[in-house]
Structures are given as C-alpha cells and as structure tokens.
C-alpha cells in the first residue's frame, strides 16, 4: 500500500523524461566528448587509481587497450614519482593545475614530454575524482632543442666573424653581431637603435635609396 501510494504521488512520466535526458546528455554526449577528444584524457580516484581513459592516451603510451591501464595506480604512467607527487600536491591545494610540463612513461619505458591539466571533481565538498587532459609535446621539444642548437652554433660563428653584422626591419635594428665594436657600440647597445643613426648624415639619403631598392 505504501509503495502504491508513493507511485501515485510521483510524476512518473516526468521522472522518466529526466532520466532519459540525463542519459543522453550527461552519459552519451559527455562520454562521446571524452572518447573522441584528440587530447589524452583520463580520470583517477582520490587515491590515484585510473578509473577511465580514452583511446588517445592508450595509443600514446603504447598500450594495447584500456584494460591494461584501468585499475592501475597513476604512478604507472609517470616517469618521475617525485614530479608526479609535486603536481598532485599542487592540485590538492588549488583544485586544479593547467599545462603542467611533466614526463609520462610509455609501456616500453620511453619517457614522453606532456603538458597536463588536472582538475578535482567534488561532491558535497569532498573530492570524488580527478579529471586530466594532456598534450604530447615530445616532438615539439625535440624540434625546439634542435633549433636552439642550430641558433647557438650560428650565433657563435657570427660572433667569431671579423665583420660586423646588423639586421634591421622598418628602420629598427633587430640583431647585431660580429665585430660591431668597430662602431663604438656593443651588440646589446646597437639593438633597438635606428639604423640611420649609424650612418653619416651625408650618406643617409643614399643608403636609404639603396635599402628601398
């Protein structure tokens, strides 16, 4: 009798509608975003157990499928436990962290450079889980390191030259190297000056014409 009285009091049609809407939006739509994201995405428990992840992070870390990661401790995928603890301590005190530069570990032991963002999901003031997204920047870092080596090499070559070298744009000196001391300035002092200030007044017009050509 109590059950029948309860059923009569509730709006069953409205309740079913809300359940269907929640399933479609919170379950279907959000799950689809999670799974199809081009970023590596994962969720972990407050104690650090992986409870979900998308295929993107599975592929990047060299695992065959999700099952190899689900239920594992988050330390499995971090190259340095100390760095991981520093990041997690920051999230614990600030609720989130954005674009944290840290190394993750592939299944084969190869470290990968990642930018991780991690946020706490709370219920009734307590952390229910953490949601993280990451971008693999390993290739970008390799390219940046190579470009830096090349810049350092060419900079050293220029500095050892017997000529002074100046690059200017829109009348402003953007770079100076080599033997600029012959002009009485250091390369640091020349940078930012107007290039016309380095030319004798009687030659400025001719030099500007040559520059225009």
C-alpha positions in Angstrom: 0.0 0.0 0.0 2.8 2.4 0.8 4.5 1.6 -2.5 1.3 2.2 -4.5 0.8 5.5 -2.6 4.3 6.6 -3.4 3.9 5.7 -7.1 0.7 7.7 -7.2 2.4 10.8 -5.7 5.4 11.0 -8.1 5.3 12.3 -11.6 6.5 9.0 -13.2 6.4 10.4 -16.8 8.4 13.5 -15.8 10.9 11.3 -13.9 11.5 9.0 -16.8 12.0 12.1 -19.0 14.6 13.4 -16.7 16.4 10.0 -16.6 16.4 9.9 -20.4 17.7 13.4 -20.7 20.5 12.8 -18.2 21.4 9.6 -20.0 21.5 11.4 -23.3 23.4 14.5 -22.2 25.5 13.5 -19.2 26.1 10.0 -20.3 26.0 9.9 -24.1 27.2 13.4 -25.1 29.8 13.8 -22.4 31.1 10.2 -22.9 31.4 10.9 -26.6 33.4 14.0 -26.0 35.6 12.1 -23.6 36.2 9.3 -26.0 36.7 11.3 -29.2 38.9 14.0 -27.7 42.2 14.4 -29.6 43.9 15.1 -26.3 44.8 12.3 -23.9 42.1 12.2 -21.3 41.8 10.2 -18.1 40.1 10.1 -14.7 41.5 8.8 -11.4 40.2 8.2 -7.9 41.4 10.4 -5.0 43.8 7.6 -4.1 45.3 7.7 -7.6 43.7 4.7 -9.3 42.9 5.0 -13.0 39.2 4.5 -13.5 38.8 5.7 -17.1 40.8 6.8 -20.0 40.3 7.4 -23.7 42.0 5.6 -26.7 44.2 8.6 -27.3 46.3 8.1 -24.2 46.3 4.4 -24.7 47.8 4.8 -28.1 50.3 7.4 -27.0 51.6 5.3 -24.1 51.9 2.2 -26.2 49.2 0.0 -24.6 47.1 -2.4 -26.5 43.8 -1.4 -24.9 42.2 0.4 -21.9 42.1 -2.8 -19.8 45.9 -2.6 -19.5 45.6 0.7 -17.7 42.3 0.6 -15.8 42.7 -0.1 -12.1 46.4 0.7 -12.1 48.0 3.3 -9.9 48.6 6.6 -11.7 52.3 6.3 -10.9 52.4 3.6 -13.7 52.3 6.3 -16.4 54.6 8.9 -14.8 58.3 8.8 -15.4 59.3 10.5 -12.1 57.4 9.8 -8.9 58.7 13.0 -7.3 57.4 15.2 -10.1 54.1 13.4 -10.0 53.7 14.0 -6.3 54.6 17.7 -6.7 51.8 18.1 -9.3 49.3 16.1 -7.3 50.1 18.1 -4.1 49.5 21.3 -6.1 46.2 20.1 -7.3 45.2 19.0 -3.8 45.7 22.6 -2.5 44.5 24.5 -5.6 41.9 22.1 -7.0 43.5 22.3 -10.5 46.6 22.8 -12.5 46.9 23.9 -16.1 49.6 23.0 -18.7 52.0 21.3 -16.3 55.2 20.3 -18.0 55.9 16.7 -17.0 57.1 13.4 -18.4 54.9 10.4 -18.8 56.2 6.9 -19.4 55.3 4.6 -22.3 54.8 0.9 -21.7 58.2 0.2 -23.2 59.9 2.6 -20.8 60.4 5.5 -23.1 59.7 8.9 -21.5 57.4 11.4 -23.3 57.0 15.1 -22.7 53.5 16.1 -21.9 51.6 19.3 -20.9 49.0 18.0 -18.4 45.9 19.8 -17.0 44.3 18.2 -14.0 41.2 19.2 -12.0 39.3 17.9 -9.0 35.6 17.0 -9.3 33.9 17.4 -5.9 30.7 16.2 -4.4 29.5 17.7 -1.1 32.9 19.4 -0.6 34.9 16.2 -1.0 37.0 15.2 -4.0 35.1 12.5 -5.9 37.7 12.1 -8.7 40.3 13.9 -10.7 39.9 14.5 -14.5 43.0 15.1 -16.5 43.8 16.0 -20.1 47.2 16.0 -21.7 49.0 17.0 -24.9 52.1 15.1 -26.1 54.8 17.7 -26.8 57.7 15.3 -27.3 58.3 16.1 -31.0 57.9 19.8 -30.4 60.5 19.7 -27.7 62.9 17.7 -29.9 62.5 20.3 -32.7 62.9 23.2 -30.2 66.1 21.7 -28.9 67.5 21.2 -32.4 66.7 24.7 -33.4 68.3 26.0 -30.2 71.5 24.1 -31.0 71.5 25.5 -34.5 70.9 29.0 -33.2 73.7 28.7 -30.7 76.0 27.3 -33.4 75.3 30.1 -35.9 75.4 32.7 -33.2 78.9 31.5 -32.2 80.0 31.6 -35.9 78.7 35.1 -36.3 80.4 36.3 -33.1 83.7 35.0 -34.3 83.5 36.8 -37.7 85.7 39.8 -38.4 82.8 41.8 -39.9 80.0 43.4 -38.0 76.5 42.1 -38.9 73.3 44.0 -38.5 69.7 43.0 -39.3 67.2 45.8 -39.4 63.5 46.0 -40.1 61.4 49.1 -40.6 64.4 51.2 -39.7 65.0 49.5 -36.3 68.0 47.2 -35.6 66.7 43.8 -34.6 70.0 41.9 -34.4 73.7 42.8 -34.2 76.6 40.5 -34.0 80.2 40.0 -35.1 82.7 42.9 -34.7 80.2 45.7 -34.1 82.6 47.2 -31.6 84.3 49.0 -34.5 81.3 51.4 -34.4 82.0 52.1 -30.7 78.9 50.1 -29.5 78.4 46.7 -28.1 75.8 44.4 -30.0 73.5 44.9 -27.0 73.7 48.7 -27.3 73.0 48.7 -31.0 69.9 46.5 -30.8 66.8 48.7 -31.0 68.6 51.8 -32.4 67.5 53.4 -35.6 69.8 52.2 -38.4 70.1 55.7 -39.8 71.9 56.7 -36.5 74.8 54.6 -37.6 75.2 56.3 -40.9 77.0 59.6 -41.5 74.4 62.4 -42.3 75.8 63.0 -45.8 75.3 59.3 -46.7 71.9 58.7 -45.2 69.8 59.6 -48.2 71.9 57.4 -50.5 71.8 54.4 -48.1 68.1 54.7 -47.7 67.7 54.7 -51.5 69.8 51.5 -51.7 67.7 50.0 -48.9 64.5 50.7 -50.8 65.8 49.1 -53.9 
